[in-house]
Amino acid sequence: MAVTTLDSYLDHTMSIAKDTRRHTPPVPRTEAHAAEQRNPGTPFDPAWIRLARVNRSAVERRAATLPRRRSVKKDWQAAWLLKAVSCLDLTSLSGNDTPGTIERLCAKARQPVRHDLLDALGVADRATHVAAVCVYHHFLSTAIEALRGTGIPVAAVSTGFPAGLGPFAQRVEEIRASVEGGAREIDIVITRSHVLTGNWQALFDEVKTFRDTSGPAHLKTILATGELGTLRNVAKASLVCMMAGADFIKTSTGKESVNATLPVGLVMARAIRQYHERTGSAVGLKPAGGIRQAKQALDWLLLIKDELGSRWLSPALFRFGASSLLADIERQLEHFVTGRYSAYFRHPMA
């Protein structure tokens, strides 16, 4: 049994509910982390921010239609789910994390889908692993050692995650310490009050300092969209962070009462598209928090395909921040192979 090459499929058609049985699906190839030139940022442009508009009812209507307009089944669904695995930042950010917890997380990152399922899918000879592992700075060295030789980067949350309200110098030093400790990606949180009070210059200066401090490590800016009040604020904060040089904009810490939602994702994706059209720089998107089901992952991938195109369907420009999502993806792949749903305990830590 083989599953469809996602890239070939996306090039062929987006009418993915049509009769797929006409096509003989080839074996997928695992996509390497394609090199993308980093976003250098732009000078702060307050006029651009003032002009940002969001039609909330239109956004919510469009987001509501996404799960209904597209339906991914059988071989096609398995291919999309393997794509989702390759875009996953496998995350553990709990107060009760231990070195053993992180080592198990990294073992899962190295082998996210069981060998027997990969054999049945016909892709056992392809490298299958997640995009990155995301941990607190305290466990950075543990994760780096556990992933040595795999090429999987370690991301460290920083700047007083999740509230981001520590002294500014201390937040900057957190970034510096994580980069020096070997983190290849830094997930920072912005000061929400800058957004809520409309102090866009302060937000730009803050994120630019974080970007300069992160050096070679890619910077993901967490907007904590559930705490920004309006979708218009989400759009403005997205643009400001990209102007300041963010490599990714990320929805949430996962600790807010409302985390990644499709309307928020739609607003952020369109801000990314606008920024790319104006500057030529591609910025990534990372939804995080509350994405636990494989069906949700498919909805997000379809949103990205529709709004930004196939280029963004790669770990270089799209990530999921999640942990329990992987278990449900593995269950869905097992159902595809066997026709039966398994219990969660059949799958190692995810």
C-alpha positions in Angstrom: 0.0 0.0 0.0 1.4 3.4 -1.0 0.2 6.9 -0.3 0.1 9.9 -2.6 3.0 12.2 -3.1 1.6 15.4 -1.6 3.6 17.7 -3.9 2.4 15.9 -7.0 -1.1 15.8 -5.8 -1.2 19.5 -5.0 0.1 20.4 -8.4 -2.5 18.1 -10.0 -5.7 19.4 -8.4 -7.3 21.1 -5.4 -10.7 19.4 -6.0 -9.7 16.8 -3.5 -13.2 15.4 -2.9 -13.4 14.2 -6.5 -12.9 10.6 -7.7 -9.4 9.9 -6.6 -9.7 6.2 -7.6 -8.9 7.2 -11.2 -5.4 7.9 -10.2 -2.7 5.5 -9.2 -0.9 7.2 -6.3 2.9 7.0 -6.3 5.1 6.7 -3.2 5.6 9.9 -1.4 9.1 11.4 -0.9 10.0 12.9 2.4 10.5 16.7 2.1 13.7 18.0 3.5 13.7 21.3 5.3 13.9 23.5 2.2 16.2 26.5 2.6 14.3 29.8 2.7 16.0 33.1 2.8 15.3 34.8 6.1 13.1 37.8 6.4 15.5 40.8 6.9 12.7 43.0 8.1 11.8 46.5 6.9 11.9 50.0 8.5 8.9 50.7 10.7 6.0 52.0 8.6 3.2 53.5 10.8 1.1 54.3 7.8 1.0 50.7 6.8 -0.2 49.7 10.2 -2.9 52.4 10.3 -4.3 51.1 7.0 -4.8 47.6 8.2 -8.4 46.5 8.1 -10.2 43.3 8.9 -13.8 42.4 8.0 -14.6 40.1 10.9 -17.9 38.7 9.6 -16.2 37.9 6.2 -13.3 36.3 7.9 -15.4 34.1 10.2 -17.7 33.1 7.2 -14.6 32.2 5.1 -13.0 30.2 8.0 -16.3 28.4 8.7 -16.5 27.2 5.1 -13.0 25.7 5.0 -13.8 22.4 6.7 -16.9 21.9 4.5 -15.4 23.0 1.1 -12.6 20.5 1.2 -12.7 16.8 2.0 -9.5 14.6 2.1 -10.1 10.9 1.9 -8.1 7.6 1.7 -4.7 7.8 0.1 -4.9 11.5 -0.1 -5.6 11.9 3.6 -2.7 9.7 4.5 -0.4 11.8 2.4 -1.6 15.0 4.0 -1.2 13.5 7.5 2.4 12.6 6.8 2.9 16.2 5.6 1.5 17.4 8.9 4.0 15.2 10.8 6.9 16.8 8.9 5.6 20.2 9.9 5.2 19.5 13.6 7.1 21.2 16.4 6.8 18.5 19.0 6.4 20.4 22.2 6.6 19.8 26.0 6.2 22.9 28.1 4.7 21.6 31.4 5.8 22.6 34.9 6.4 18.9 35.7 8.7 18.2 32.8 11.8 16.1 33.7 14.9 15.0 31.7 13.2 11.7 31.2 10.1 13.4 29.8 12.2 15.3 27.3 14.2 12.2 26.3 11.0 10.4 25.5 9.7 13.4 23.6 12.9 13.4 21.5 12.7 9.6 20.9 9.2 10.3 19.5 10.5 13.1 17.4 13.1 10.8 15.8 10.4 8.1 15.1 7.0 9.9 15.1 5.1 7.1 13.3 5.5 3.4 14.1 7.7 1.3 11.8 4.9 -1.2 11.1 2.7 1.6 9.9 5.4 3.1 7.7 6.0 -0.4 6.2 2.3 -0.8 5.4 2.2 2.7 3.8 5.2 1.8 1.7 7.4 4.6 3.0 9.6 2.8 5.4 12.7 3.7 3.4 11.9 7.5 3.6 13.2 9.6 6.5 10.2 10.5 8.6 10.6 12.9 11.5 9.1 16.1 13.0 10.3 19.6 12.1 11.6 20.5 15.6 11.4 19.9 19.3 10.3 22.8 21.5 11.2 22.9 25.2 12.1 25.3 28.0 15.7 26.5 28.2 16.2 24.4 31.3 15.9 21.2 29.1 17.8 22.6 26.1 21.0 20.5 26.6 18.9 17.4 27.3 17.0 17.7 24.0 20.1 18.6 22.0 21.9 15.5 23.2 18.9 13.3 22.6 18.6 14.5 19.0 22.4 14.5 18.2 23.0 13.3 14.7 19.4 13.6 13.5 19.5 17.2 12.2 16.3 17.9 14.0 16.6 21.5 15.5 15.7 22.3 19.1 13.6 25.4 19.7 13.6 27.1 23.1 10.8 29.3 24.4 12.1 32.5 25.8 11.5 36.1 27.0 9.5 35.2 30.1 7.2 32.6 28.4 4.2 32.5 28.6 3.4 36.0 30.0 6.4 37.9 28.7 6.4 40.4 31.5 9.9 40.0 33.0 12.5 42.8 33.0 13.4 43.6 29.4 17.1 43.0 29.9 16.4 39.7 31.5 14.2 38.6 28.5 17.0 39.5 26.1 19.5 37.6 28.1 17.2 34.5 28.0 17.5 34.6 24.2 21.2 35.0 24.3 21.6 32.1 26.7 19.5 29.8 24.6 21.4 30.6 21.4 24.7 30.1 23.1 23.3 26.8 24.5 22.6 25.5 21.0 19.0 26.4 20.3 18.5 26.8 16.5 15.1 28.4 16.9 13.7 30.8 19.5 10.0 31.2 20.3 9.5 34.6 22.0 6.4 36.2 23.4 5.5 39.8 22.7 4.3 42.3 25.2 0.6 42.3 24.7 0.1 45.7 26.3 2.0 47.3 23.4 -0.8 45.9 21.1 -3.7 46.7 23.4 -2.5 50.4 23.8 -1.5 50.8 20.1 2.1 51.4 20.9 3.3 49.9 17.6 6.8 51.5 17.7 7.5 49.9 21.1 6.4 46.5 19.7 8.6 47.0 16.6 11.6 48.0 18.8 11.1 45.0 21.1 10.9 42.4 18.4 13.8 43.9 16.5 16.0 43.7 19.6 14.9 40.0 20.0 15.7 39.3 16.4 19.1 40.9 16.6 19.9 39.0 19.8 18.8 35.7 18.3 21.5 35.9 15.6 21.5 32.8 13.5 18.6 31.2 15.3 15.2 31.6 13.6 12.8 33.8 15.6 9.2 32.9 16.1 7.1 35.6 17.6 4.1 34.5 19.6 1.3 37.0 19.4 -1.0 35.3 22.0 -3.9 36.2 19.8 -6.5 35.2 22.3 -5.4 38.2 24.4 -5.2 40.8 21.7 -8.9 41.8 21.7 -9.7 42.1 18.0 -8.8 40.5 14.7 -7.6 43.9 13.6 -5.1 43.9 16.4 -4.0 40.5 15.2 -3.4 41.8 11.7 -1.5 44.9 12.9 0.7 42.9 15.4 1.5 40.4 12.6 2.7 43.2 10.3 4.8 44.9 13.0 6.5 41.6 13.9 7.3 40.9 10.3 8.6 44.4 9.8 10.9 43.8 12.8 12.4 40.7 11.1 10.4 37.8 12.6 11.0 34.5 10.7 7.6 33.1 11.9 4.5 34.6 13.4 2.9 32.2 15.9 -0.7 32.3 17.2 -0.4 31.3 20.8 1.6 30.1 23.8 -0.9 27.3 24.3 -1.5 28.7 27.8 -4.2 31.2 26.9 -7.9 30.5 27.3 -8.3 30.8 23.5 -5.5 29.6 21.3 -5.2 28.8 17.6 -8.4 29.3 15.7 -9.1 29.3 11.9 -10.3 32.9 11.8 -7.1 34.1 13.5 -5.0 31.9 11.2 -6.8 33.4 8.2 -6.0 36.9 9.3 -2.4 36.0 9.9 -2.0 34.2 6.6 -3.3 37.2 4.7 -1.0 39.5 6.6 1.9 37.2 5.5 0.7 37.3 1.9 0.4 41.1 2.0 3.9 41.4 3.5 5.3 39.0 0.9 3.7 40.9 -2.0 5.1 44.2 -0.7 8.6 43.1 0.3 9.3 39.8 -1.4 10.2 38.2 1.9 8.4 35.0 2.9 7.5 34.6 6.6 6.3 31.4 8.2 3.1 30.7 10.2 2.9 28.5 13.3 -0.5 27.8 14.9 -0.2 26.4 18.4 -2.5 25.5 21.2 -5.6 23.5 21.1 -4.8 21.5 17.9 -5.3 18.0 19.0 -7.1 16.2 16.2 -5.9 15.1 12.8 -8.9 16.7 11.2 -7.9 20.1 12.6 -4.4 19.6 11.1 -6.0 19.0 7.7 -8.1 22.1 8.0 -5.0 24.2 8.7 -3.1 22.7 5.8 -6.0 23.5 3.5 -6.1 27.0 4.8 -2.4 27.5 4.1 -2.7 25.9 0.6 -5.6 28.1 -0.3 -4.3 31.4 1.1 -0.5 31.1 0.6 0.1 28.3 -1.9 2.2 25.1 -2.0 5.4 26.9 -1.1 4.2 27.4 2.4 3.4 23.7 2.9 6.9 22.9 4.2 8.6 23.0 7.6 10.6 26.1 6.4 7.4 28.1 6.4 4.7 26.3 8.3 4.7 24.5 11.7 2.2 23.1 14.2 3.0 23.6 17.8 1.5 20.6 19.5 2.1 17.4 21.4 -1.1 15.3 21.6 -1.9 16.0 17.9 0.7 13.4 16.9 -1.1 10.6 18.7 -4.3 11.2 16.8 -2.5 11.4 13.4 -0.9 8.1 14.2 -4.3 6.6 15.0 -5.7 7.9 11.8 -2.8 6.4 9.8 -3.4 3.0 11.6 -7.1 3.2 10.7 -6.1 3.8 7.1 -3.9 0.7 7.2 -6.1 -1.7 9.2 -9.6 -0.2 9.0 -9.8 -0.1 12.8 -9.2 2.7 15.3 -6.7 1.9 18.1 -6.6 3.1 21.7 -4.3 6.0 22.4 -2.1 3.8 24.7 -1.0 1.8 21.7 1.0 4.8 20.6 4.2 5.9 22.4 4.4 9.3 24.0 3.2 12.1 21.7 
